[in-house]
C-alpha cells in the first residue's frame, strides 16, 4: 500500500469526491486539500479520452453497481495500464477489464 501511495495517481473526479467527503465531514477545505496533497498522489485531469473509456463501463454498470466516479477510476487504470486499488469487491469480477484490481479490504465472512 505504501508503494501505491508513493507512485499513485488519482483521477480529478476522485479527488473531487474525496475532497467533498472530507469537507462534508467538517474538515476545513484548506486542511482537507493539504492532507490530500501530503499523500503525494498525482492528480490526472479527466479529459475526453478518459470520458470515452468511462462511458464503456458506465453503459455496463449493472449488475456491478458502478457509479460515474467508479467508472472514472476504472477508465484511468485502463488508460495508464496500472492496477486499481479499491475496497469494492464487485470490481474484481468485471468482465473484460484489462488491468488488475487489488482489493484493499478483507472479505468479511
C-alpha positions as CSV (number, residue, x, y, z in Angstrom):
1,X,0.0,0.0,0.0
2,X,2.8,2.4,0.8
3,X,4.3,1.8,-2.7
4,X,0.9,2.6,-4.2
5,X,0.8,5.9,-2.4
6,X,4.3,6.8,-3.3
7,X,3.7,6.2,-7.1
8,X,-0.1,6.5,-7.2
9,X,-2.3,8.5,-9.4
10,X,-5.8,9.8,-8.7
11,X,-8.4,11.0,-11.2
12,X,-9.5,14.6,-10.8
13,X,-13.0,13.1,-10.4
14,X,-11.9,11.0,-7.5
15,X,-10.0,14.0,-6.0
16,X,-13.3,15.9,-6.1
17,X,-15.2,13.1,-4.4
18,X,-12.6,12.6,-1.6
19,X,-12.2,16.4,-1.0
20,X,-16.0,16.8,-0.9
21,X,-16.4,14.0,1.6
22,X,-13.8,15.4,3.9
23,X,-15.3,18.9,3.8
24,X,-18.7,17.3,4.2
25,X,-17.5,15.7,7.5
26,X,-16.4,19.1,8.8
27,X,-12.7,19.2,7.7
28,X,-11.9,22.8,6.6
29,X,-11.4,22.9,2.9
30,X,-7.8,24.2,3.1
31,X,-6.9,21.5,5.5
32,X,-8.6,18.7,3.5
33,X,-6.7,19.8,0.4
34,X,-3.4,20.0,2.3
35,X,-4.0,16.5,3.7
36,X,-4.6,15.1,0.2
37,X,-1.6,16.9,-1.2
38,X,0.5,15.4,1.6
39,X,-0.2,11.9,0.1
40,X,1.9,12.9,-2.9
41,X,-0.6,11.4,-5.4
42,X,-0.6,12.7,-9.0
43,X,-4.0,14.1,-9.9
44,X,-4.8,13.3,-13.5
45,X,-7.1,15.5,-15.5
46,X,-10.4,13.9,-16.6
47,X,-10.4,14.5,-20.4
48,X,-12.3,13.4,-23.4
49,X,-10.3,10.2,-23.9
50,X,-10.9,9.1,-20.2
51,X,-14.6,10.1,-20.6
52,X,-14.9,7.7,-23.6
53,X,-13.4,4.8,-21.7
54,X,-15.5,5.6,-18.6
55,X,-18.6,5.6,-20.8
56,X,-17.9,2.0,-21.7
57,X,-18.0,1.0,-18.1
58,X,-21.0,3.3,-17.3
59,X,-23.0,1.6,-20.0
60,X,-22.3,-1.8,-18.3
61,X,-22.6,-0.5,-14.7
62,X,-25.3,-3.0,-13.7
63,X,-25.1,-5.5,-12.0
64,X,-21.8,-4.2,-10.6
65,X,-23.4,-1.1,-9.2
66,X,-20.8,1.3,-10.7
67,X,-21.1,5.0,-10.1
68,X,-19.9,7.5,-12.5
69,X,-16.9,8.1,-10.2
70,X,-16.1,4.4,-10.2
71,X,-16.2,4.4,-14.0
72,X,-13.7,7.3,-14.0
73,X,-11.4,5.3,-11.7
74,X,-11.6,2.2,-13.9
75,X,-11.0,4.3,-17.1
76,X,-7.9,5.9,-15.6
77,X,-6.5,2.5,-14.6
78,X,-7.0,1.1,-18.1
79,X,-5.7,4.2,-19.8
80,X,-2.5,4.1,-17.8
81,X,-2.2,0.3,-17.6
82,X,-2.0,0.5,-13.8
83,X,-3.6,-1.8,-11.2
84,X,-6.6,-0.4,-9.4
85,X,-6.8,-0.3,-5.6
86,X,-10.3,-0.5,-4.2
87,X,-12.4,-1.8,-1.5
88,X,-15.2,-2.6,-3.9
89,X,-15.4,-6.4,-4.2
90,X,-17.5,-6.3,-7.4
91,X,-14.8,-4.6,-9.4
92,X,-12.7,-7.7,-9.3
93,X,-15.4,-9.5,-11.2
94,X,-15.8,-7.1,-14.0
95,X,-15.5,-8.9,-17.4
96,X,-13.1,-7.7,-19.9
97,X,-11.1,-5.5,-17.5
98,X,-7.5,-5.2,-18.9
99,X,-5.9,-4.3,-15.6
100,X,-5.7,-6.0,-12.2
101,X,-8.0,-5.0,-9.3
102,X,-6.3,-5.2,-5.9
103,X,-8.7,-5.3,-3.0
104,X,-7.6,-3.2,0.0
105,X,-10.2,-4.6,2.4
106,X,-10.5,-8.1,3.6
107,X,-13.6,-10.0,2.6
108,X,-15.9,-10.4,5.6
109,X,-17.3,-13.9,6.1
